[in-house]
Amino acid sequence: MWYFPFTVDTPLLRIGLFGIGLDTYWPQFAGLKERLESYVARVAAKLERPGVEVVSLGLVDNPDAAYAAGRAFSRADVDLIFLHVTTYALSSTVLPVVRRAKVPVIVLNIAPEPSIDYASFNALEDRTQMTGEWLAHCAACPVPEIANVFARAGISFHQLTGVLDDDPQCWREVDAWVEAARVAAGMAANRLGLMGHYYSGMLDIYSDVTLQCATFGTHVEMLEVDELSALRDQVLNSEIENRISQFREVFDVQPDCSADDLADAARTAVALDKLAAIHRLGSLAYYYKGTGTDQNEATLASIILGTSQLTARGIPVAGEYEVKNVQAMKIMDLFGAGGSFTEYYALDFNDDVVLMGHDGPGHIKIAQGKTKVRPLAVYHGKVGHGLSVEMSVKHGPVTLLSVVETAAGKIKLLVAEAESVPGPILEIGNTNSRYRFSIGMRRFITDWNAEGPAHHCAVGIGHVAHKIEKLGKLLGVDTVRVC
């Protein structure tokens, strides 16, 4: 089994949870407070999962407790707050919590049961007891009040209405919010390495790196190709041999790949691992002509297998110094969908599919079968020659994502869902797949291009557009879904 010396871990996600009530009710209705507290405890249990710390403050029932809760969430450095509405509560019990915490808030309008048992309820002889029973079911009552106050206070919020138990739709939505928050936290903790320079003349890929940092929280580390070349010179023969063995296990190495090319690729792959470890990289975008310096030219010509391996273990690598697209690839990878570098290759009007792929690294964990390694006598549009990877994305549902910088100086997310379908591809030593869209190839092309993306995008397996839309809301950026 092949392995890598280190992995990239997603940071711990801290979720704040509090329920709301009205302390005036407690002496009036016996057992109501304890009943509502049990609801909040059940929600807390449902939110627990690996990589998530739930900071539950229980029931907040008056303004003083609200101020204390806001400070507690701030001290805990929560990434997201779930506000569980359990019964009627004053908006003054809510606003101080969220205003102080300054993180996205999801309002959970969660009923304890699908409906009140009207016959049993109306059979109660004690009207005080009846009122208490009603208050245990009236979670929806204060939600308009809370929404009004949040809107007037300029606080962005999101709503979810459902039932505490046996409501898969509701809890799938909760799970999607948690997943989106985890990805947002992962992007904020990401260290993006930029090595080399832009591909001359590709005006669409030139990026505002400060905007990327401000929007996603990403740290950018500027790297030198010379450092990678120096690390490459230090690689031992034993490390090269071990990496070639990994290559043969992981890839389908074609018979016409030369021993020298494999050794060059192995040397660079080992050096790339060391570079990623030194700078604690979570992603990398690179391009470098390398002309005039043989050492650097050799480094860049032999980089594809190593960058494919980095991509497979959660450190996505984009060629052509595509900053925006490596951000999209990282988002897709954090969602567990993969995230491979791609662009239009050709249109097949007979089969109504778009052929998409790219030279350079591919995400070998989302490949249909084993990724082939082929020798190329020339890298089209680039300096050098050597080994390249050829793969198709797994057949089945896929999602395309583009991180777009707009003319207004903002970021938006552009997303589309499709199917990766079998059929002939271009066997040219590049990643290459066939995608079919529910709206048809012609309309997809028109609608996607109309949003002004760069010509690259990221593709991952599964349909995750609804999660990406939630990520956009948490980040405060627009999301456009084409299909």
Protein Blocks (a to p, Z undefined) as FASTA:
>chain_A
ZZdfbdcddddddddddddddfklmmmmghklmmmmmmmmmmmmmmgcghiacddehjaf
bfklmmmmmmmmmmnopabdcdddfbdcdfklmmmmmmmnopacddddddfbfbdcfklm
mmpmblklmmmmmmmmmmmmmmmmmmmmmmmnopacddddddfbhplklmmmmmmmmmmm
mmmmmmmmpccddehjadehilmlpccfklmmmmnopacddddfklmmmmmmmpcfklmm
mmmmmmmmmpccdfklcfklmmmmmmmmmmmmmmmmmnopabdcdddekioiaklmmmmm
mmmmmmmmmmmnopacdehhiaklmmmmmmmmmnonopaddddfbdcfknopacdddehj
ddfklcghjadddddfbdghiacddddddddddedddddddddddfkopacddddddddd
edddddehpacdddddfkojklmmmmmmmnopafbdcddedjfklmmmmmmmmnopacdd
fZZ
